[in-house]
Amino acid sequence: MIKTAFITGATSGFGRATALVFATNGYNVILNGRRQDRLRELAAYIEEKHGVKTLISAFDVRDKKAVNDSINALPEEWKAIDVLVNNAGLALGLTDIQDGDTELWDTMIDTNVKGLLYMTRAIAPLMIIRKQGHIINIGSIAGKEVYPKGNVYCATKHAVDALNKAMRIDLLPHNIKVTAVNPGLAETEFSIVRFSGDEERAKKVYEGFTSLAPEDVAEVIWFAASRSAHVNLNDIIITPTAQANSRDVVREAV
């Protein structure tokens, strides 16, 4: 029987790479994001190359009503969701706490924490009915250690870390797996978004070492999802070889 994965933030980075790796391994995929043109392009590519089915579910995870309406409106054959990858998230700004932009704070909290909660609240009951499923939460090494000027972003990812542990406990009686995948420095649109489109500043984040690629993280997500039914990977940290933690990175002279 073909399984189904629901992936949030599938328009780029980890989400797009994760959709591709699940499709490569024969999963039908529900693609979520805000940029419908990218979702349509990805869906067409997946169906042509991998021969699996796709469903586009375009909405902003920050919008509770849109989340609930979209999940409730899924065709019945798409409600048997085997894997939910809570990937949608972002960092905005890099400033000391006293200089922070509260609107950016709200966006990070609404996306990284509340969006993850809304998605889990909408889909977990569908898994509970079937007594099976796997929720994979994309956290960050920033959810393990705080770094300078990362204050609110780090706080949101610490919340994801706590919620992952709480979900694991709450969903344990229902045979639902829960996993956190916590990447370190990975070159995606992450820093471009953080620095409001400043590509030169974003590029400097990854200079002098080989960062993670989206495919590296997607492979770890797939590894967690593809374990035997009796195996759950609770918490995974993945970094470049050159990175030990959120602050210690060895860079060559550039």
Secondary structure, DSSP 4 states (H G I P E B T S, - for coil): ---EEEESSTTSHHHHHHHHHHHHTT-EEEEEES-HHHHHHHHHHHHHHH---EEEEE--TT-HHHHHHHHHTS-GGG---SEEEE----------GGG--HHHHHHHIIIIIIIHHHHHHHHHHHHHHHT-EEEEEE--GGGTS--TT-HHHHHHHHHHHHHHHHHHHHHGGGTEEEEEEEE-SB-SSHHHHHTTT-HHHHHHTTTTS-PBPHHHHHHHHHHHHTS-TT----EEEE--TTBSSSS-B-----
